[in-house]
């Protein structure tokens, strides 16, 4: 593929189908496609309600990457931006799209006067770990995730 112009922009309601498609691609990579139960309507409705925001990366008019995030609060540190999902289509990796999206996400955090940003990464996802470490992120190993499903999965 010849290198095309990469555009990073704030997502719009009309991008939610592409965002969900990227989430499903990530779930496939993470060997958990059956765990994605959200629908395009869920995405559109919650995006409109301001539950989350997203940045998208476009090449040749196609959404090929995204960073989905939301504002939250750390009782120890204050305002925080949580990066819930961050993915670039497999076919469009190695063009620097991930770094451009991550940089734009970091800029959003600064604009929102956040003290920190936070996310999760699977311990076996070596490419992602290398990416975050070069940015330079602190990858915690002592904290464990907890969750309770309130609806059947």
C-alpha positions, 0 to 999 in steps of 0.5 A, a space after each residue: 500500500 502506498 502511504 496515504 495522508 493520515 487524518 486524526 480527528 474527533 469521532 462523530 456519531 456516524 463513525 460509531 459503526 467503524 469504531 465497533 468494527 475496530 473493537 471487534 477486530 481487537 476482540 478477535 486479536 485478544 481471542 475473545 470475539 464472543 465477549 463483544 455484546 454491544 451493538 451499533 445502537 449502543 455505541 451511537 446512543 452512549 456517544 450522543 449521551 457523552 458517556 465516552 469520546 473517541 478519536 479516529 484515524 482516517 486514511 483515504 476516507 476510511 476509518 482505520 484506527 481509533 482511541 475510545 476514552 472517558 473522563 473519570 476520577 482518581 481519589 488519590 490523584 484527581 482528574 483522569 482520562 481512561 483509555 478503554 480501547 485503542 486499535 489500528 486495523 492490522 492492515 494499516 499498522 506500521 504507518 505510525 497511526 498508533 503513535 499519532 492516535 496516542 499523541 492526540 489522546 494525550 493532548 486531549 488529556 492535557 486539554 481536559 486538565 487531567 493529572 494522569 491517563 490510564 488503561 489496561 494491556 494484556 500481559 501477553 500482548 508484547 507489541 502493545 507493551 513495547 509501544 507503551 513502554 517507549 512512550 514511556 508508560 508505567 506498566 503496573 504488575 501489582 494491581 489486579 482487576 476486579 469486576 462484577 457483571 450486572 447483566 448476563 453475559 
